[in-house]
Amino acid sequence: MRHKPETQDTFTPRQRAVLDKALGLLMEGGERALTTAGLARAANCSKESLYKWFGDRDGLLAAMIAHQASKVRARIDSGERLDLDRFRAHLVDFANDLLQVLGGDVSLALNRLAIGQASREGSRLGALLIERGRHGIDKRAGALLEAGRQRGLISYNDRDSAYHTLYGLIVRDLHVRMLLGEAGVRRPEHYAALAEEAVDRFFVLFGARENETTRADRL
């Protein structure tokens, strides 16, 4: 059975609860603990429901990764005027969420597992982390940046380049140091300040000049 193309936007509350249980099993016992029978017991559901919702093992892993990635918000207000303060707040939320997720036990466990399997023939975890995790985050954040550009709040020639700059300002070398287990790097109480600092630096590089913002307000 092939894995199903579920996205983080289509999960029901019940499915999200099951995915949280699956992530817990992975954290507690590693990949070997993540079996259909074990997850059905832990989540109090049938194996048939798991197959219906997520398909095969790759489908379950893809859903777990997408669910984890969905915790990184990149909000675009629907029907509301996107002004500078609101746009900046959304960028700070994105930066803070990104640090919280990347620095969390689950994401670190998934990444370490994928790195350990990278040379194993047939291993799909690394590809799934990129396809269902990183790409989903990139797409949502790119849409947020484009909304800011269209309102004249930031200016860039290449959206991907601007986004990769933002990502680098947020993450810096922290994720690598976390993966290596460096003591004192994971300090969630500091993430909010790091997020604010990263967004401030991003606006220094890509913030629109006053005349550009004024012109956009007239549109």
C-alpha beads as a LAMMPS data file, in Angstrom:
LAMMPS data file: protein, C-alpha beads

219 atoms
218 bonds

1 atom types
1 bond types

-500.0 500.0 xlo xhi
-500.0 500.0 ylo yhi
-500.0 500.0 zlo zhi

Masses

1 110.0

Atoms # bond

1 1 1 0.000 0.000 0.000
2 1 1 1.390 3.389 -1.003
3 1 1 1.464 6.264 1.465
4 1 1 -1.399 8.696 1.195
5 1 1 -0.864 12.350 0.249
6 1 1 -2.231 13.767 3.476
7 1 1 -1.189 17.282 4.368
8 1 1 -1.025 19.042 7.702
9 1 1 -4.121 21.021 6.687
10 1 1 -6.285 17.885 6.294
11 1 1 -5.660 16.151 9.614
12 1 1 -8.636 15.901 11.930
13 1 1 -8.219 16.475 15.676
14 1 1 -8.417 12.703 16.194
15 1 1 -5.718 12.077 13.587
16 1 1 -3.476 14.738 15.141
17 1 1 -3.878 13.049 18.527
18 1 1 -2.830 9.716 16.971
19 1 1 0.187 11.367 15.342
20 1 1 1.219 12.802 18.704
21 1 1 1.076 9.256 20.122
22 1 1 3.205 8.035 17.213
23 1 1 5.787 10.732 17.874
24 1 1 5.791 9.724 21.546
25 1 1 6.464 6.091 20.654
26 1 1 9.322 7.156 18.412
27 1 1 10.779 9.267 21.193
28 1 1 10.512 6.516 23.813
29 1 1 11.648 3.490 21.843
30 1 1 13.098 4.602 18.544
31 1 1 11.939 3.498 15.124
32 1 1 11.502 -0.141 16.173
33 1 1 8.835 0.901 18.661
34 1 1 6.777 2.503 15.900
35 1 1 4.662 -0.441 14.782
36 1 1 1.078 -0.438 13.584
37 1 1 0.008 -2.727 16.422
38 1 1 1.847 -0.675 19.042
39 1 1 0.429 2.609 17.785
40 1 1 -3.104 1.167 17.624
41 1 1 -2.813 0.152 21.286
42 1 1 -1.281 3.442 22.400
43 1 1 -3.804 5.560 20.507
44 1 1 -6.788 3.309 21.267
45 1 1 -7.742 2.882 17.626
46 1 1 -7.824 0.048 15.108
47 1 1 -5.055 -0.888 12.698
48 1 1 -7.617 -0.543 9.931
49 1 1 -8.111 3.120 10.845
50 1 1 -4.366 3.719 10.726
51 1 1 -4.116 2.213 7.247
52 1 1 -7.137 4.209 6.094
53 1 1 -5.760 7.489 7.405
54 1 1 -2.059 7.164 6.658
55 1 1 -1.479 4.172 4.411
56 1 1 1.798 2.288 4.843
57 1 1 4.786 2.973 7.084
58 1 1 6.154 5.703 4.821
59 1 1 2.722 7.307 4.849
60 1 1 2.669 7.309 8.634
61 1 1 6.163 8.798 8.843
62 1 1 5.220 11.436 6.257
63 1 1 2.114 12.339 8.253
64 1 1 4.111 12.554 11.502
65 1 1 6.621 14.887 9.867
66 1 1 3.919 17.050 8.274
67 1 1 2.122 17.252 11.624
68 1 1 5.323 18.344 13.344
69 1 1 6.087 20.915 10.633
70 1 1 2.574 22.362 10.915
71 1 1 3.520 23.683 14.358
72 1 1 5.648 26.334 12.633
73 1 1 3.165 29.074 11.847
74 1 1 3.462 31.416 8.888
75 1 1 0.165 33.239 9.120
76 1 1 -1.355 35.476 6.503
77 1 1 -4.371 37.385 7.747
78 1 1 -7.366 36.618 5.574
79 1 1 -9.423 39.671 4.742
80 1 1 -7.428 41.919 7.069
81 1 1 -5.083 44.735 6.133
82 1 1 -1.478 43.611 6.510
83 1 1 0.361 46.550 8.050
84 1 1 3.988 46.691 9.177
85 1 1 3.305 45.858 12.828
86 1 1 1.154 42.836 11.976
87 1 1 3.604 41.594 9.354
88 1 1 6.524 41.902 11.742
89 1 1 4.573 40.058 14.449
90 1 1 3.880 37.211 12.013
91 1 1 7.580 36.963 11.152
92 1 1 8.514 36.890 14.839
93 1 1 5.918 34.156 15.468
94 1 1 7.385 32.163 12.582
95 1 1 10.931 32.573 13.902
96 1 1 9.970 31.626 17.453
97 1 1 7.963 28.594 16.289
98 1 1 10.838 27.453 14.081
99 1 1 13.282 27.544 16.971
100 1 1 10.836 25.806 19.305
101 1 1 10.200 22.996 16.813
102 1 1 13.781 22.508 15.639
103 1 1 14.998 22.550 19.237
104 1 1 12.322 20.172 20.491
105 1 1 12.963 16.554 21.447
106 1 1 10.814 15.184 18.623
107 1 1 12.464 17.070 15.767
108 1 1 15.943 16.389 17.085
109 1 1 15.121 12.679 17.372
110 1 1 13.733 12.579 13.822
111 1 1 16.749 14.394 12.393
112 1 1 19.262 12.248 14.272
113 1 1 17.466 9.124 13.105
114 1 1 17.495 10.340 9.504
115 1 1 21.196 11.200 9.690
116 1 1 21.952 7.768 11.103
117 1 1 20.060 6.133 8.236
118 1 1 21.417 8.369 5.475
119 1 1 23.803 5.715 4.148
120 1 1 21.281 2.889 4.468
121 1 1 19.918 1.714 1.134
122 1 1 16.185 2.210 0.839
123 1 1 15.874 4.584 3.796
124 1 1 13.226 7.233 3.123
125 1 1 13.236 9.213 6.354
126 1 1 15.669 11.900 5.208
127 1 1 13.753 12.475 1.982
128 1 1 10.466 12.616 3.901
129 1 1 11.870 15.192 6.324
130 1 1 12.740 17.385 3.356
131 1 1 9.586 16.759 1.323
132 1 1 6.963 16.816 4.070
133 1 1 8.748 18.914 6.680
134 1 1 11.144 21.519 5.351
135 1 1 9.387 22.116 2.021
136 1 1 6.040 22.698 3.727
137 1 1 7.559 25.230 6.103
138 1 1 9.414 26.928 3.237
139 1 1 6.253 27.214 1.148
140 1 1 4.183 28.811 3.894
141 1 1 6.937 31.209 4.906
142 1 1 7.543 32.147 1.277
143 1 1 3.873 33.041 0.894
144 1 1 4.101 35.263 3.985
145 1 1 7.148 37.063 2.603
146 1 1 5.409 37.564 -0.732
147 1 1 2.404 39.082 1.033
148 1 1 4.758 41.510 2.767
149 1 1 6.465 42.381 -0.504
150 1 1 3.147 43.026 -2.248
151 1 1 2.190 45.448 0.528
152 1 1 5.516 47.248 0.136
153 1 1 6.701 46.246 3.631
154 1 1 9.826 44.467 2.383
155 1 1 11.691 44.507 -0.902
156 1 1 13.656 41.760 -2.637
157 1 1 14.562 40.562 -6.117
158 1 1 14.490 36.847 -5.332
159 1 1 12.050 35.436 -2.791
160 1 1 13.970 32.210 -2.223
161 1 1 17.154 34.127 -1.503
162 1 1 15.332 36.441 0.909
163 1 1 13.738 33.478 2.676
164 1 1 17.002 31.567 2.997
165 1 1 18.547 34.690 4.497
166 1 1 15.708 34.899 7.036
167 1 1 16.074 31.202 7.843
168 1 1 19.806 31.599 8.372
169 1 1 19.320 34.625 10.630
170 1 1 16.889 32.626 12.767
171 1 1 18.626 29.262 12.967
172 1 1 22.278 30.272 12.577
173 1 1 24.402 27.327 13.744
174 1 1 22.052 26.468 16.593
175 1 1 20.443 23.438 14.991
176 1 1 23.758 21.729 14.255
177 1 1 24.937 22.386 17.803
178 1 1 21.647 21.023 19.174
179 1 1 21.949 17.884 17.048
180 1 1 25.460 17.375 18.388
181 1 1 24.154 17.705 21.934
182 1 1 26.205 20.748 22.918
183 1 1 25.404 21.682 26.503
184 1 1 23.499 24.912 27.096
185 1 1 22.418 25.483 23.492
186 1 1 18.785 24.461 23.945
187 1 1 17.390 27.341 25.975
188 1 1 13.728 27.820 25.008
189 1 1 13.394 30.783 27.334
190 1 1 15.733 32.671 24.982
191 1 1 14.013 31.758 21.721
192 1 1 11.629 34.736 21.759
193 1 1 14.531 37.184 22.058
194 1 1 16.450 35.359 19.313
195 1 1 13.367 35.552 17.085
196 1 1 13.027 39.302 17.625
197 1 1 16.714 39.817 16.888
198 1 1 16.558 37.760 13.683
199 1 1 13.545 39.669 12.350
200 1 1 15.159 43.029 13.190
201 1 1 18.227 42.022 11.181
202 1 1 16.040 40.799 8.329
203 1 1 14.344 44.206 8.103
204 1 1 17.738 45.909 8.004
205 1 1 18.491 43.904 4.862
206 1 1 15.068 43.751 3.214
207 1 1 12.883 46.419 4.814
208 1 1 11.247 48.707 2.252
209 1 1 12.255 52.335 2.161
210 1 1 9.672 54.816 3.431
211 1 1 8.739 56.055 -0.050
212 1 1 8.136 52.457 -1.216
213 1 1 5.856 51.792 1.759
214 1 1 3.916 55.002 1.149
215 1 1 3.408 54.118 -2.499
216 1 1 2.156 50.625 -1.574
217 1 1 -0.364 52.119 0.883
218 1 1 -1.946 54.007 -1.997
219 1 1 -2.604 50.833 -3.995

Bonds

1 1 1 2
2 1 2 3
3 1 3 4
4 1 4 5
5 1 5 6
6 1 6 7
7 1 7 8
8 1 8 9
9 1 9 10
10 1 10 11
11 1 11 12
12 1 12 13
13 1 13 14
14 1 14 15
15 1 15 16
16 1 16 17
17 1 17 18
18 1 18 19
19 1 19 20
20 1 20 21
21 1 21 22
22 1 22 23
23 1 23 24
24 1 24 25
25 1 25 26
26 1 26 27
27 1 27 28
28 1 28 29
29 1 29 30
30 1 30 31
31 1 31 32
32 1 32 33
33 1 33 34
34 1 34 35
35 1 35 36
36 1 36 37
37 1 37 38
38 1 38 39
39 1 39 40
40 1 40 41
41 1 41 42
42 1 42 43
43 1 43 44
44 1 44 45
45 1 45 46
46 1 46 47
47 1 47 48
48 1 48 49
49 1 49 50
50 1 50 51
51 1 51 52
52 1 52 53
53 1 53 54
54 1 54 55
55 1 55 56
56 1 56 57
57 1 57 58
58 1 58 59
59 1 59 60
60 1 60 61
61 1 61 62
62 1 62 63
63 1 63 64
64 1 64 65
65 1 65 66
66 1 66 67
67 1 67 68
68 1 68 69
69 1 69 70
70 1 70 71
71 1 71 72
72 1 72 73
73 1 73 74
74 1 74 75
75 1 75 76
76 1 76 77
77 1 77 78
78 1 78 79
79 1 79 80
80 1 80 81
81 1 81 82
82 1 82 83
83 1 83 84
84 1 84 85
85 1 85 86
86 1 86 87
87 1 87 88
88 1 88 89
89 1 89 90
90 1 90 91
91 1 91 92
92 1 92 93
93 1 93 94
94 1 94 95
95 1 95 96
96 1 96 97
97 1 97 98
98 1 98 99
99 1 99 100
100 1 100 101
101 1 101 102
102 1 102 103
103 1 103 104
104 1 104 105
105 1 105 106
106 1 106 107
107 1 107 108
108 1 108 109
109 1 109 110
110 1 110 111
111 1 111 112
112 1 112 113
113 1 113 114
114 1 114 115
115 1 115 116
116 1 116 117
117 1 117 118
118 1 118 119
119 1 119 120
120 1 120 121
121 1 121 122
122 1 122 123
123 1 123 124
124 1 124 125
125 1 125 126
126 1 126 127
127 1 127 128
128 1 128 129
129 1 129 130
130 1 130 131
131 1 131 132
132 1 132 133
133 1 133 134
134 1 134 135
135 1 135 136
136 1 136 137
137 1 137 138
138 1 138 139
139 1 139 140
140 1 140 141
141 1 141 142
142 1 142 143
143 1 143 144
144 1 144 145
145 1 145 146
146 1 146 147
147 1 147 148
148 1 148 149
149 1 149 150
150 1 150 151
151 1 151 152
152 1 152 153
153 1 153 154
154 1 154 155
155 1 155 156
156 1 156 157
157 1 157 158
158 1 158 159
159 1 159 160
160 1 160 161
161 1 161 162
162 1 162 163
163 1 163 164
164 1 164 165
165 1 165 166
166 1 166 167
167 1 167 168
168 1 168 169
169 1 169 170
170 1 170 171
171 1 171 172
172 1 172 173
173 1 173 174
174 1 174 175
175 1 175 176
176 1 176 177
177 1 177 178
178 1 178 179
179 1 179 180
180 1 180 181
181 1 181 182
182 1 182 183
183 1 183 184
184 1 184 185
185 1 185 186
186 1 186 187
187 1 187 188
188 1 188 189
189 1 189 190
190 1 190 191
191 1 191 192
192 1 192 193
193 1 193 194
194 1 194 195
195 1 195 196
196 1 196 197
197 1 197 198
198 1 198 199
199 1 199 200
200 1 200 201
201 1 201 202
202 1 202 203
203 1 203 204
204 1 204 205
205 1 205 206
206 1 206 207
207 1 207 208
208 1 208 209
209 1 209 210
210 1 210 211
211 1 211 212
212 1 212 213
213 1 213 214
214 1 214 215
215 1 215 216
216 1 216 217
217 1 217 218
218 1 218 219
